[in-house]
Amino acid sequence: MIKKIALVFSFVVSSVTAQNNTSYWQQHVDYTMNVDMNVDNFQYEGVQELIYTNNSPDTLNQVFYHLYFNAFQPGSEMDVRSRNLPDPDPRVKDRINKLSPQEIGFIKVSSLSQNKKPVTYKVAGTVLEVTLDKPILPGEKVTFSMQFFGQVPKQIRRSGRNNKEGVALSMTQWYPKMAEYDFEGWHAHPYIAREFHGVWGNFDVTINIDKNYVLGGTGYLQNPKEIGHGYESPGTKVKKKTEKLSWHFKAPNVHDFAWVADPEFLHDMVKVPNGPTLHFLYKNNAEIIDNWKDLQPKSVELMQYFSEKIGTYPYTQYSIIQGGDGGMEYAMCTLITGERSFESLVGVTAHEMAHSWFQHVLATNESKHEWMDEGFTSYISTLAMNEVMKQNNPNSLKGSYKSYFQLAISGVEQPQTTQADRYAHNAAYGASAYSKGAVFLSQLGYVIGEDNLAKTIRRYYDEWKFKHPTPNDFKRVAEKVSGIQLDWYLTDWTQTTNWIDYGIKEVEEVNSKTKITLERLGPMPMPIDLYVEYQDGTIESFYAPLRMMRGEKDNPIPSINRTVLLDWPWTNPTYSVEIPKPISEVKAVAIDITRTMADVNPSNNNYPN
């Protein structure tokens, strides 16, 4: 016994020491669930066995589960928050408050045990607070056994029943889900409206449902011949003798499980060359079938684009399913509304598919760092659309910059470190997460160079896939790739509402030379690319690195001769550049002709103005 205690103590000490230095750990879950769905009253019963592995250096005395469907009840935190926002989500507004008992959503836990011994628990809105029978020691595995009962809400917000396009069941956030515990502690956030955070693990899920329903979602179907749906052999059918069929799915190494069901689904499959099989499930509606057929080759191109630019998609299957209330990503699948124009259909698919990399392989904590997922996804999906749809837009991210500029001058911007549910305005949240997040990446290309940005994205994916990276983890990858220090960039852009505004203060001739005085008018410092066009048509560039960078990027336009100037200390409000030519030979001067620096007032970036 003494030896065993000593070994445990040694493990705890070494784990703590490692975690405080450089080592990384994360928790692990294995779910086995069997669910019986009643399609007449939209209620379901479930049995869940959850094997939880405590890989942390900490002893756990309690655990928490998310009960997301409880948000769809009058008086819930989501309902109250929506009714008190100045600009509530138009899909919600006050509708939750008007739901009848037959229309609300809920998840009720009937019983819960730890290693076959009952535990005490209480429901606090959308969170189940569990007091353990025994603490879970570092390195220990325990089995939680649960019975639960749920009702699918009529109000659609990602999940729900009978959406406006007639899809019967959009089953997302539908099961009691273990909250994440990491180096910061528990992340048992109430479900109010925003995004999610989950524990990596394996799912084994059986769904018993009316035989006329067709299902799709997370995981690989284990019994296609028994189901007779044709996941392996398109068109194959079997005689369905029972009233219900049991759809058995397994999903390895994911942090969520979603499914969609409808009796009118059409199901197509397309193989990506040297890649996964794409599944398309959509309503048998003559008005949308052509668009959904045309979407399929474009989806193949998108999958290839993301795999090339970010990294290889790690699963052998991805499903694009009509459902939900807009577009939302889940493990190995997405739910999108399908009654759209073709360009919109491809656009929403591009965005949600890109989430498969930035959220469902690189699983950032979206409650705290939503811009890392939404912003990075917006950046890469915009570039993908430009190529796949042959838009030929030389500045495809212009819309993201415009949205950010509006946010920066709106007076309601909050730092990107704001917890996702704490934004005082929905519009400010959206612009910050999506647009400002996309500009973060695009502008990083301005700071470290486009080639280094591309390398950073690929290395970030390679080093942090199937983990939970933080903003600092991404910054460190970018620093290693570029050799440039970036703490100032991450701090100013994400932890403050500082804006960028540089200007050409004066151009004058001094001793037959042209002296250009630049000024920093905004509080956020940046390196400066200055371009000078001469009367003979030649162009020359001058690069003033920011001293805090401790390095410099390569010439972004190699065809233009560049002079590297002395570093610009951020404390200095002005900076002078001397050109060995008289002012009569200078035709124009401009700051950042690529327009990738997010200068909120570009009107003072040119001479003559």
N, C-alpha and C positions, 0 to 999 in steps of 0.2 A: 504493500500500500504506500509506504514512504517513497519507494522508487517511482511509482506511478505518479504520485503528486509532484515529485521533483521534475519528472518529464513534462507534465502539463505546465508547470510553472516556467520551465525553460522554454517551451514552445510559445507561451504567451509573451514572455519578455522579448524573445527574438523577433516575434511578429510585430510587436509594438515598435521596437527599434527599427526594423526594416521599413515599416509603414511611415515612420517619421522621417526616414531618409528618402529612399527612391523607390521602394518596392510598391507594387500595385496589387490590390486584392479586390474581389467582388463576390457577392453572395450568389448562390445558385438555387434554382427551384426545379422540381420535376412534378408536373401536374398530370394526374389521371382523372378525367371527368366523364361522367355518363349523364346525359341530359335527356329528359322526356318533354317534348314540346306539344302543347295543345294549340293548334292553329285556329281554333274557334274562339277561344277567350284570351289568347295571347299570353297565357301563363305557362310556366315550365317548372319542373322539379329537377334538381340536380344532386349528384353525389360527387364529392371531390376528395381525392387523396393527394396531399401535397407533401413531398419530401423536401425539406428545407435544409440546406447545408450552410452552416455559419463559417464562412471563410475569413471572417474578420478577426482581429486580435481581441475583440471585446466579448464579454459575457452578456447575453441578452436576457432580460427579465420580462420582456413583453414583446409582442409583435402587433402589427397593424395590417388590416385588409382594407382595400377600397371596395365600396359598395356603390358604384357609379349611378346605377338606376335610381337610387334614392334621391338624386338631384331633381327628378321630374315629379315633384310633389309641391302643392301649394305651401308656401312658407319656407321652402328649402333655401339654402344659401344661394344657389344659382337663381332661384326665382326672385328673392329679395334683391340681390345684386343687380339683376337685369332691370327691375322696376325702379332702381335708384340711379342708374347711369344716365348721363345727359344724352348719350347716343347709343342706346342698347342695340344689340344684334337684331336686325329686323326679322330674323327667323325665330326669335324667342319673345322679345318684348315682355308682355304680361300674360302670355298664353299659358305658361305653367300654372299660374295662379288660378286659371279657369278650368283646370282639368278635374273631371269627376273621379270618384274612386275606381271606376272601371277603366279610366283612361290614364291614370298615373303610372309611373314606373316604380318598381321597388325590387329590392333583394332582401329577403328575410332569411336569417340563419336559424335553422331548427336545432342543430346540435353541432358541437365542435369538441374534439378531443386531441390531446397531444400524447402520442405513443399509447393510444387506447385509454388514456385517463382524461376525464372531462376537465375542461378549463373554464374559467369565468370570463365573460366578455360583455361588453355593452355597445350599443349602436349610438354613434354621435354623428348624425347626418349621413354623410357618405363614407364615413370611416368606422370600421369595427375595431374597437380597442380590446385587446386580448391580454389577460394576465396569465402567465404561463404556470403550468403545474410544477415544472422544474426549470431553472435557468438553462439556456443553451450555451454550452461552453465553446470556446474557439475550436474550430475543426470538427465540431460535432454535427451529426445529422439527426433530425427528428422528423416524425411523420405526423402531419395534421390531417385528421379525417373530419369531413364536414358534410352535412346535409343542408341544402338551401332550396328556397322557393322564390321564384321571380315573376314579375309581370312586365311586359314590354310596353313602354310608354307610347301614347298616341302622338305626343309632341316629338317631332323629329329634331334632334340636334346631334348630328352624326349618326346616332343610333335611333331606333324606334320602329314603328310599324306603319304600314300603308302610307308610304311617302307620296308626295304630290304626283309622282310619275307612276304610282300604282304598284311599287315593289312592296311585297308583303312584309318581309322581316329583314331589317338591317341590324344584325346582332353584333354590336361592338360595345365594349365596356359592360358586358353582360354577365360576368361571373365574379364571384369574390376573388379579388386579385391581391396577392401579397404585396405590400408596399416595399419600396427599396430602402435598404440600409447601406450606407457607405461611409467614407472617411468623415463626412460631415454629420453623420447620425441618421435618424429616421426621416424619410420624406413622405409623411402621411398627409399630404395636402388634401383638403376637401376639394371635391369636384365642383367648380363654379362655372367654368365655361372653356377653359383653356386646354393646354396640352398635357402630356403625360410623362411618367417616368416608371420604368418597370425593371424587374429582376430577370437576368438572363437564365434560360432554362429550356427544358424539353416539355412538349405538350402531347398528350395522348387523349384524344377527345372523341367520344361517341355521341352522336346526335340522333335521337329517335324522333321521327317526324312523319307526318302524313305522306303516303307513298307518291302522291302527285307532285310533290315539291322537288325542285332541283336546287342543289346547294353548291356553293363555292366559297372559297376564303383561304384562310391560313392553313398550311399543312398539305401533306400528300395523302390522297385517298387510298386507304389500305384494302378496300373491298370493292373495286369497280365492277367485277363480274357479278358479285352478289347484288349490288345496287342496280346494275344494268343500265347505268347512265352513260357509259362509254368514255370514261376518262382515259382508258388505255386503247380502246377500239371504238373510234367515232361511229355512231350509228347503231352500235350493238344494243339490243334491248332484251330483257328477260321478262318473263311473266311475273308480275308482282302479286303474290297470293295473299299477302298480309295487308292490313290497313296502314301499318307504319313500316318504314324502312329505317335501318340503323346505318348511318353514315359514319365511318370510322376514319379519323384523320390522325396523322402524326406529324408534328412540326419540331424539328431539331434546332436547338440553339437560336431561340427567338425570345422576345420579351413581351409578347402579347399574342392573343388568339382572337380572330374575328371571323364571322361567317354571315352569309346572306342567303336567303331562301325565297323562292317564288315559284308558283306552279306554271308560269308562262315563260320561263327563261329559255332562251336559245343558248346553245353552248358551242363555241368554236375553239379550235386549238391551232396554234401556229408555232412551228419550231424555229427558234433563232439559230442561225448557223453557228456551230460551236458554242452554243449558249443554251439557255433554259427554254422550256416550252411555255408559251404564253396562252392563257385561258381567257376567253371573253364570254361573259354571261350578261345577257341583256334581254329586255322584254321583246316579245313577238309583236312588235308595233311597226307597221309598214312605213310609217313616217321616219323612223330612225334607222332601219335596217341597213340602208345603203351607207350611211355615215359610219356605222359600226363595222361594216365590212371594209370600208376604205381605211378605217383607223388601224386595222391590223398590220399592214406592211409598215405604216409609220411607227407603230409601237416597236416593231422589230428594229427599225433604224434608231429609235430612241434608246433601246436597251443596248445596242452596240455602241452608241455614242457615249453613254454614261460609263460603260465598262471600260472604254478606252481612256476617257478623261479622268475618271476617279479610280477605278479598279474593277476587277472581275466580279460580277454578280455571283454571290456564293451559293445560291440555291439552284435547283434544277427546274423550278416552277415559279411563275408569277401570274397573278390573276387580276384582270381589270373587270370590275363588276358594277353594274348599274344599281344604285342604291343610295341611301343617306340623303343629305340635304345640300350637297355641293361637291366637294372633293375632300377626301381624308385618307391618309395613308395608314396602313396596318401591315403587320408582318406578312410578307410574301403576297400581298394583295393591296388593292385600293378600292374604295367605294367612290363612285362619281355619279352625278346626275347625268342622264344620257340624252335628254331632249335639247340638244344644243346645235349650233352651227358646226360645220366640220372643223373649222379652225379652232373654235372654242373647245371642241371635244379633244382634239389633239393637244391643245394647250394645257387643259386640266390633267390629261394623262401624263404629259411631260413633267409637270410639276409634281404630281403625286408619285410617279415612278421614281423620280430623283430622290424623293424622301426615303426610298428603300435603301439608299446608301447613307444619307446623312442622318436619318433617324432610326432606321431598322437594322443597320449594321454598325453605324457610329451613333450610339444611343446616348446623346447628351441629355441632361436633365432639362427638359423643355419648360418646366415650371420656373427655372431660374435663368436659363440660357436659351430662350426660345429663338433668339436671333441666329444662333449657330445652326439651327436646323432650318428654320424658315428662310433666313437670309441666304445661307449657302445654297439651299435648294432653289431659291428664286434666281440666284446668279447662274447656276449651271443649267437650269431648265430654260432660261431665256436664251442662253447661247445655243442650246440644243435646238430650240424652236427656230432660231435664225438659220441654222444649217439644214435641219430636216425639212422645214417648210420652204426652204430657199427664199427667205425674206430679203436676203442681200442688204441687210441694214448695217452700215459701217459703225453705228453706235447703238447696238441693240439694247443696252442697259440705260438708255436715255430716260426711259420712263421711271426707273428706280431712282435715278438722281433727282428727277423732277419732284417725285413724291417726297423724297427726303428733304429737299429744299423747302417745300411747303411746310413740312413738320418743323424744320429748324427755325422758321420765322413765325410759327403759329402761336407761340406763347404757352402751349400745353405739352411740349416735349418733356419726357422724363428720361433719366439715364437708362441704358439698356440693361443695367443690373437690377432694375425694378422687377420684382416678382411678377410673373405674367398676369396674375389676377389683380394686382394692385394698381394697374394703370387706371387713371381717372377717366380716360376717354377710350372707347373702342378704336376710334380712328387713329389715335396716337399709338396704341398698341400695334395695330396693323402696319402703320408706316414704319415704326421702329423695328419690328420683328422682320418684316419682309423687305422693305425698301432700304432702310438704313443698314440692315444686315447684309443685303446684296452689295451695297456700296462699300461696306467694310472690305469685302473680298476684292472687288474691282479696284478700289483705291489702293489696296495692298499691292496690287500689280504695279501701280504707279510708284510706290515706295521701294519695292525690292526688285521690280522688273517682271515682265509678263512670263518669261521662261521660268524664273524662280517660283512664281505663283503656281504655275502648272505643276512643277515638281513638288511644291509644298502640298498641294491637294492630294496628289497620288501618294506621297510619303505619309501624310496624315492618315489617310485611309488604311494604308498597309500597316502602320504601327498601332492604330487604335481601333481597328475593327473588332467587333464583339466585346467592346469595353464601354466605358462611360467617360469619354474625354470632356475636359473642362476648357474654358477659354485659354487658360495658361498653357494647357497641353498643345493646343493648336499654335499658339504664339511661339512656343519653344521649337516646334518643328520648323516653322518659318524662319526662325533665327538660325537653326542649324543648316538649313538649305541655303540661305542667302548670305550668312556671315554678317548680317546687320542686326543691331539691337533694336527690339521693338516694344519694350515695356511702355514707353511713352505713347506709342500708337494705340495699344490695347487700352491703356488707362484713359486717355483723353476721349477716345471714340466711344467706348462702352460704359465707362464709369462716370462720365460727366455729360453735360449737354453743350460742351464747348463746340464752337463752329469755326470754320475756316474762312478767312477772307484776307487775301493778299492783293496788293495793288501796285501799279507803276506810279510812283509818287512824282517823279520828275525825270525828264530827259534833257540834258543840256550839253553844250560843248565847252570843254575845258582844255586849253592848250592843244587845240587841234585834235582832241580826242572826244569821244562821246561817253558821257558819264550817265549811267542809268541808276536811279535810286529806287529801290523796292521798299515796300513797307508791309508789315504784318498788322492788319486791322482787327482780325479775329483772335480769340484767345488760344486757339489750337495751332501749334506750330507744325510746319511741314517742310520737307525739302522742296526746292524750286527748280523747275526746268524752264529756262528762259530762252526764247527763240528770237533771233534778229534776222530780218530780211533786208538785204541791201538793194540799192537802186539797180544793180546789174542782174537782179533775180536770184542771186545765191542766198542760201540760208545757213546760218551758223547757230549752234546752241551753246548755252552756258549753264552749267549744273552747279547749284549751291547745296551740297548735302547739309542736313541738319546735324549739328555736332553730336547730339545725343544718339544718333544712329551708329556712330563708331564704325562706319563703313560707307560704301557707296554702291549704287546699282550700275549695271552695264548701260551703255548708250541705248536708249529705247528705239532710236531711229538711226541705225548704223550708216545710212546713206547721207546723213547730215553730220558734218564735222562738229565735235563737241569738245569744249574746254571745261575741265573740272576746276571749280573755284575753291577758295578756302571755305571751311565749314561756317555755317551761320548759327551762332549761339541763339537759342530760343529767346533769351532775355532781351536781345537787341531788337528794338522795334523797326529799325531800318537796316538796309544792306546795299552797298554800292558796287556796281559792276562797271569796269572801265574797258571800253572798246577802242583799239588803236586806229580809229577812223573818224574823220570829222562827221558831224551830224548831217551834213548835206548828202552823205553817201548812205545814210540809214533811211530805209523806206518805211519799215514797221518793226515794232517790238511787241512780243506777246508772251504771257505766262501760260505754260501748259497748253499747247495747241491740241493735245490729245483729249482734253476736257475730261480726264479721269480723276483729277484732283477735285474734291467736292467743295469748290469755292462757292459760297452762297451768293456772292456778288461779283460775277464775272465781268460786269460792265467796266470795271477799272483795271482789267487785266491786259489792256491793249493800248498801244501808242502808234499812231494818233488814236484817240478814243473814238 
